[in-house]
């Protein structure tokens, strides 16, 4: 399913089920690739909530300075690719990928 980007920071704003958006880092450099903290989208595992995946422009890391796992992001704001796959198995049962803005399965 191709998702469309919300063209502004989600900090406090809502998204539709076919959209994704970003939150910005506190004290970051704004709404651009270096200022992004998380990508957010509606849960694919049929939970009625928003999933937030912490991002890094560098390699994925098991824990940042706050102890948060971060996924590698290619920096493409409109059609993002994240590595490795996203596993929400324990929370909602979904395990999938976001590649070039497509979310699957």
Secondary structure as a PSIPRED ss2 file (coil, helix, strand):
# PSIPRED VFORMAT (PSIPRED V4.0)

   1 X C   1.000  0.000  0.000
   2 X E   0.000  0.000  1.000
   3 X C   1.000  0.000  0.000
   4 X E   0.000  0.000  1.000
   5 X E   0.000  0.000  1.000
   6 X E   0.000  0.000  1.000
   7 X E   0.000  0.000  1.000
   8 X E   0.000  0.000  1.000
   9 X E   0.000  0.000  1.000
  10 X C   1.000  0.000  0.000
  11 X C   1.000  0.000  0.000
  12 X C   1.000  0.000  0.000
  13 X C   1.000  0.000  0.000
  14 X C   1.000  0.000  0.000
  15 X C   1.000  0.000  0.000
  16 X C   1.000  0.000  0.000
  17 X C   1.000  0.000  0.000
  18 X C   1.000  0.000  0.000
  19 X E   0.000  0.000  1.000
  20 X E   0.000  0.000  1.000
  21 X E   0.000  0.000  1.000
  22 X E   0.000  0.000  1.000
  23 X E   0.000  0.000  1.000
  24 X E   0.000  0.000  1.000
  25 X C   1.000  0.000  0.000
  26 X C   1.000  0.000  0.000
  27 X C   1.000  0.000  0.000
  28 X C   1.000  0.000  0.000
  29 X C   1.000  0.000  0.000
  30 X C   1.000  0.000  0.000
  31 X C   1.000  0.000  0.000
  32 X C   1.000  0.000  0.000
  33 X H   0.000  1.000  0.000
  34 X H   0.000  1.000  0.000
  35 X H   0.000  1.000  0.000
  36 X E   0.000  0.000  1.000
  37 X E   0.000  0.000  1.000
  38 X E   0.000  0.000  1.000
  39 X E   0.000  0.000  1.000
  40 X E   0.000  0.000  1.000
  41 X E   0.000  0.000  1.000
  42 X E   0.000  0.000  1.000
  43 X C   1.000  0.000  0.000
  44 X C   1.000  0.000  0.000
  45 X C   1.000  0.000  0.000
  46 X C   1.000  0.000  0.000
  47 X C   1.000  0.000  0.000
  48 X C   1.000  0.000  0.000
  49 X C   1.000  0.000  0.000
  50 X E   0.000  0.000  1.000
  51 X E   0.000  0.000  1.000
  52 X E   0.000  0.000  1.000
  53 X E   0.000  0.000  1.000
  54 X E   0.000  0.000  1.000
  55 X E   0.000  0.000  1.000
  56 X E   0.000  0.000  1.000
  57 X C   1.000  0.000  0.000
  58 X C   1.000  0.000  0.000
  59 X C   1.000  0.000  0.000
  60 X C   1.000  0.000  0.000
  61 X E   0.000  0.000  1.000
  62 X C   1.000  0.000  0.000
  63 X C   1.000  0.000  0.000
  64 X C   1.000  0.000  0.000
  65 X C   1.000  0.000  0.000
  66 X C   1.000  0.000  0.000
  67 X C   1.000  0.000  0.000
  68 X C   1.000  0.000  0.000
  69 X C   1.000  0.000  0.000
  70 X E   0.000  0.000  1.000
  71 X E   0.000  0.000  1.000
  72 X E   0.000  0.000  1.000
  73 X E   0.000  0.000  1.000
  74 X C   1.000  0.000  0.000
  75 X C   1.000  0.000  0.000
  76 X C   1.000  0.000  0.000
  77 X C   1.000  0.000  0.000
  78 X C   1.000  0.000  0.000
  79 X C   1.000  0.000  0.000
  80 X C   1.000  0.000  0.000
  81 X C   1.000  0.000  0.000
  82 X E   0.000  0.000  1.000
  83 X E   0.000  0.000  1.000
  84 X C   1.000  0.000  0.000
  85 X C   1.000  0.000  0.000
  86 X E   0.000  0.000  1.000
  87 X E   0.000  0.000  1.000
  88 X C   1.000  0.000  0.000
  89 X C   1.000  0.000  0.000
  90 X C   1.000  0.000  0.000
  91 X C   1.000  0.000  0.000
  92 X C   1.000  0.000  0.000
  93 X C   1.000  0.000  0.000
  94 X C   1.000  0.000  0.000
  95 X E   0.000  0.000  1.000
  96 X E   0.000  0.000  1.000
  97 X E   0.000  0.000  1.000
  98 X E   0.000  0.000  1.000
  99 X E   0.000  0.000  1.000
 100 X C   1.000  0.000  0.000
 101 X C   1.000  0.000  0.000
 102 X E   0.000  0.000  1.000
 103 X E   0.000  0.000  1.000
 104 X E   0.000  0.000  1.000
 105 X C   1.000  0.000  0.000
